[in-house]
Amino acid sequence: MPMSALSAPEAHVQYCGRAADQASLRSRFEPEVRDGNPARTPSPLLQKDDVEVWLAGRNSSAHIDTLVSRMYRQRGYLSPQRHCSSAPTAMRRVTLEARHEGRVVGTLSVNLDAGNGLCAQELYAEEIAAFQRPGACFCEFTRLALDSDACSKQSLACLFHIGFVFAFRIYHASDLFIEVNPRHAPFYRRKLGFRLAGGQRICGRVNAPAVLLHKDLAICAQDIARFGGFRVPENKTFYAFMLTPDEERVSVRNIERMLGPGG
């Protein structure tokens, strides 16, 4: 398997080296994210094959809530609320939507710890605290919903990668946590390299069993740089459906333009 020309350390230097610019981006974006995303941007953050990823906003929140409610109830879960009880006003949130032929077919929210924790800490506070170290910054992916009839594999790959871009490239989070049904955990562990961080418990937000999974985002960056977009039979990882390093750079620039002056 040939290595990509873009290694994770080089990518980290490329984006983190502009610390002043990134701090400026974050200061403009965070107040809007805390209270829900702004109106949807006039152009997608990503367009790959037949899937577009947009920054969701107030204009599309009803469509997203409907999709989340429908897909969760089909599986016998309660529909998760946008906010959890762990001080949502202190949480930075980015909600993404995947579109296929103009229709919302997927969504994912990226929550970043702004001091009062993550939703996952309602069940797994001790387990998450074990990852605390100097310089650590935690995030979680929540409210994932995909319409199984429309490009679900490509939609998931695009949503995951743009979520990674926001978490790691823009906000410089170090650790990603997800709560998933135990039935789905093998996919995330085998295909995306997540590790089990917390055992099975009942998640009251959706009234279903859950386990806590963890991924070091620096390792995630290495996996994406190595496998992203490299669709060959021997590449068994889900990263094969994600962006190439060049495509990721374009997406980062799109996000920076959106957050920058006049963007």
C-alpha positions as CSV (number, residue, x, y, z in Angstrom):
1,M,0.0,0.0,0.0
2,P,1.7,3.2,-1.1
3,M,1.8,6.0,1.4
4,S,0.2,9.3,0.6
5,A,2.3,12.3,-0.2
6,L,0.6,14.2,2.7
7,S,1.5,12.8,6.1
8,A,-0.5,13.7,9.1
9,P,2.4,15.7,10.8
10,E,2.8,17.8,7.7
11,A,-0.9,18.4,7.5
12,H,-1.0,19.5,11.2
13,V,1.8,22.0,10.7
14,Q,0.1,23.3,7.5
15,Y,-3.1,24.2,9.2
16,C,-2.0,24.8,12.8
17,G,0.9,27.0,11.7
18,R,-1.6,29.8,10.9
19,A,-2.6,30.0,14.6
20,A,-3.7,33.7,14.4
21,D,-5.9,33.1,11.4
22,Q,-7.5,30.0,13.0
23,A,-8.1,31.8,16.3
24,S,-9.8,34.6,14.3
25,L,-12.0,32.1,12.5
26,R,-13.0,30.4,15.7
27,S,-13.9,33.7,17.4
28,R,-16.3,34.6,14.6
29,F,-17.9,31.2,14.2
30,E,-18.4,30.0,17.8
31,P,-21.1,32.4,19.0
32,E,-23.3,31.3,16.1
33,V,-22.6,27.6,16.6
34,R,-23.5,27.7,20.3
35,D,-27.1,28.8,19.4
36,G,-27.5,26.7,16.3
37,N,-25.9,27.1,12.9
38,P,-26.4,30.2,10.8
39,A,-28.6,30.0,7.7
40,R,-27.3,27.4,5.3
41,T,-24.3,28.6,3.2
42,P,-24.9,29.4,-0.5
43,S,-22.5,26.7,-1.6
44,P,-21.6,23.3,-0.4
45,L,-18.5,22.6,1.8
46,L,-17.9,19.5,-0.3
47,Q,-19.2,17.9,-3.5
48,K,-18.1,14.3,-4.2
49,D,-19.8,12.1,-6.7
50,D,-23.5,12.6,-6.2
51,V,-23.3,13.8,-2.6
52,E,-23.0,17.3,-1.3
53,V,-22.2,18.3,2.3
54,W,-23.6,21.6,3.6
55,L,-23.3,23.5,6.8
56,A,-26.9,23.1,8.1
57,G,-28.7,26.1,9.3
58,R,-32.0,27.3,10.7
59,N,-33.6,27.0,7.2
60,S,-33.0,23.2,7.2
61,S,-33.3,22.3,10.8
62,A,-36.9,20.9,10.3
63,H,-35.8,18.6,7.5
64,I,-32.9,17.3,9.7
65,D,-35.1,16.8,12.7
66,T,-37.6,14.9,10.6
67,L,-34.8,12.6,9.1
68,V,-33.3,12.0,12.6
69,S,-36.6,11.2,14.1
70,R,-37.6,8.9,11.3
71,M,-34.4,6.9,11.1
72,Y,-34.1,6.5,14.9
73,R,-37.7,5.4,15.3
74,Q,-37.3,2.8,12.6
75,R,-34.7,1.2,14.8
76,G,-36.8,1.4,17.9
77,Y,-34.9,4.3,19.5
78,L,-36.2,7.6,20.9
79,S,-35.3,10.6,18.7
80,P,-32.3,12.3,20.3
81,Q,-32.7,15.9,21.3
82,R,-30.4,18.6,19.8
83,H,-29.1,19.4,23.3
84,C,-28.1,17.2,26.2
85,S,-28.4,18.1,29.8
86,S,-24.7,18.8,30.3
87,A,-24.8,22.5,29.8
88,P,-25.5,22.8,26.1
89,T,-24.9,26.5,26.1
90,A,-21.2,25.9,26.8
91,M,-20.8,23.5,23.8
92,R,-19.8,24.4,20.3
93,R,-21.9,22.5,17.8
94,V,-21.6,22.2,14.1
95,T,-24.4,20.4,12.3
96,L,-23.8,19.1,8.8
97,E,-26.2,17.8,6.2
98,A,-25.6,15.5,3.2
99,R,-27.7,16.1,0.1
100,H,-28.4,13.9,-2.9
101,E,-30.3,15.4,-5.8
102,G,-31.3,18.4,-3.6
103,R,-32.8,16.2,-0.8
104,V,-31.4,15.9,2.7
105,V,-30.2,12.2,3.0
106,G,-27.9,12.4,6.0
107,T,-26.8,14.5,9.0
108,L,-24.1,14.6,11.6
109,S,-23.4,16.9,14.5
110,V,-20.0,17.7,15.8
111,N,-19.9,18.8,19.5
112,L,-16.8,20.3,20.9
113,D,-16.1,20.6,24.6
114,A,-16.0,24.2,25.6
115,G,-15.5,23.6,29.3
116,N,-18.6,21.8,30.6
117,G,-18.1,18.4,28.9
118,L,-19.8,16.4,26.2
119,C,-23.1,14.6,25.9
120,A,-21.3,11.3,26.2
121,Q,-20.0,12.3,29.7
122,E,-23.6,11.8,31.1
123,L,-22.8,8.1,30.9
124,Y,-19.1,7.9,30.6
125,A,-17.6,10.7,32.6
126,E,-14.8,8.6,34.2
127,E,-13.9,6.9,31.0
128,I,-13.6,10.2,29.1
129,A,-11.7,11.8,32.0
130,A,-9.0,9.0,31.7
131,F,-8.0,10.6,28.3
132,Q,-7.4,14.0,29.9
133,R,-3.9,15.3,29.5
134,P,-2.2,18.7,28.9
135,G,-3.3,20.1,25.6
136,A,-6.2,17.6,25.1
137,C,-9.4,18.9,23.5
138,F,-12.3,16.5,23.3
139,C,-15.1,16.3,20.7
140,E,-17.9,13.9,19.8
141,F,-20.0,13.0,16.8
142,T,-23.8,12.8,17.6
143,R,-27.2,12.6,15.9
144,L,-26.0,10.6,13.0
145,A,-28.8,9.7,10.7
146,L,-28.7,8.4,7.1
147,D,-31.5,7.6,4.7
148,S,-30.6,4.0,3.8
149,D,-32.2,4.4,0.3
150,A,-29.9,7.2,-0.9
151,C,-26.1,6.9,-1.2
152,S,-25.8,6.0,2.5
153,K,-22.2,4.8,2.3
154,Q,-20.9,7.8,0.4
155,S,-23.0,10.1,2.6
156,L,-21.5,8.7,5.7
157,A,-18.0,9.0,4.4
158,C,-18.4,12.6,3.3
159,L,-20.1,13.6,6.6
160,F,-17.4,11.8,8.7
161,H,-14.6,13.5,6.8
162,I,-16.0,17.0,6.9
163,G,-16.8,16.4,10.6
164,F,-13.1,15.5,11.0
165,V,-12.1,18.7,9.2
166,F,-14.1,20.8,11.6
167,A,-12.9,18.9,14.7
168,F,-9.2,18.5,13.8
169,R,-8.3,21.1,11.2
170,I,-10.3,24.0,12.3
171,Y,-10.8,23.5,16.1
172,H,-7.7,21.3,16.7
173,A,-9.5,18.7,18.8
174,S,-7.3,15.8,19.9
175,D,-9.8,13.1,20.8
176,L,-13.1,11.9,19.2
177,F,-15.7,10.0,21.1
178,I,-18.9,8.4,19.8
179,E,-21.7,6.5,21.5
180,V,-23.0,3.7,19.3
181,N,-25.3,0.7,19.6
182,P,-23.2,-2.4,20.4
183,R,-24.4,-3.9,17.2
184,H,-22.8,-1.2,15.2
185,A,-19.5,-1.0,17.2
186,P,-17.7,-3.7,15.1
187,F,-18.0,-1.6,12.0
188,Y,-16.4,1.5,13.6
189,R,-13.7,-0.7,15.2
190,R,-12.8,-2.7,12.1
191,K,-13.4,-0.1,9.4
192,L,-12.4,3.1,11.1
193,G,-10.0,2.0,13.8
194,F,-12.0,3.1,16.9
195,R,-11.2,1.5,20.2
196,L,-13.6,0.5,22.9
197,A,-13.5,3.1,25.8
198,G,-16.6,2.3,27.8
199,G,-18.8,-0.8,28.2
200,Q,-22.4,-1.3,27.5
201,R,-25.0,0.9,29.2
202,I,-28.4,2.2,28.5
203,C,-28.4,5.6,27.0
204,G,-31.5,7.4,28.3
205,R,-31.5,10.0,25.5
206,V,-32.5,7.3,22.9
207,N,-33.6,4.5,25.3
208,A,-31.2,2.0,23.8
209,P,-27.9,0.2,24.7
210,A,-24.7,2.0,23.9
211,V,-21.0,1.6,24.1
212,L,-18.4,4.4,24.1
213,L,-15.8,4.4,21.3
214,H,-12.7,6.6,21.0
215,K,-10.3,7.6,18.2
216,D,-7.2,9.7,18.5
217,L,-7.7,12.4,15.8
218,A,-4.0,12.6,15.0
219,I,-4.1,8.8,14.2
220,C,-7.3,9.5,12.2
221,A,-5.4,12.1,10.2
222,Q,-2.7,9.5,9.4
223,D,-5.3,7.0,8.4
224,I,-7.1,9.4,6.1
225,A,-3.8,10.6,4.6
226,R,-2.8,7.0,3.9
227,F,-6.1,5.5,2.7
228,G,-8.4,8.4,1.8
229,G,-9.9,7.9,-1.6
230,F,-7.7,4.9,-2.4
231,R,-10.3,2.5,-3.7
232,V,-8.6,-0.8,-4.4
233,P,-9.6,-4.3,-3.4
234,E,-6.9,-4.6,-0.8
235,N,-8.0,-1.4,1.0
236,K,-10.6,-2.8,3.4
237,T,-11.0,0.4,5.5
238,F,-13.9,2.8,5.2
239,Y,-11.4,5.6,4.7
240,A,-11.3,4.4,1.0
241,F,-14.6,6.2,0.5
242,M,-13.4,9.5,2.0
243,L,-11.5,12.3,0.5
244,T,-8.0,12.3,-1.0
245,P,-5.5,14.7,0.6
246,D,-6.0,17.1,-2.3
247,E,-9.8,17.0,-1.9
248,E,-9.4,17.6,1.8
249,R,-7.3,20.7,1.2
250,V,-10.1,22.0,-1.1
251,S,-12.7,21.4,1.6
252,V,-10.5,23.2,4.3
253,R,-10.2,26.2,2.0
254,N,-14.0,26.2,1.4
255,I,-14.6,26.2,5.2
256,E,-12.0,28.9,5.7
257,R,-13.6,31.1,3.1
258,M,-17.0,30.6,4.7
259,L,-15.7,31.6,8.1
260,G,-13.4,34.3,6.9
261,P,-14.1,38.0,6.2
262,G,-16.9,38.3,3.7
263,G,-17.3,34.5,3.7
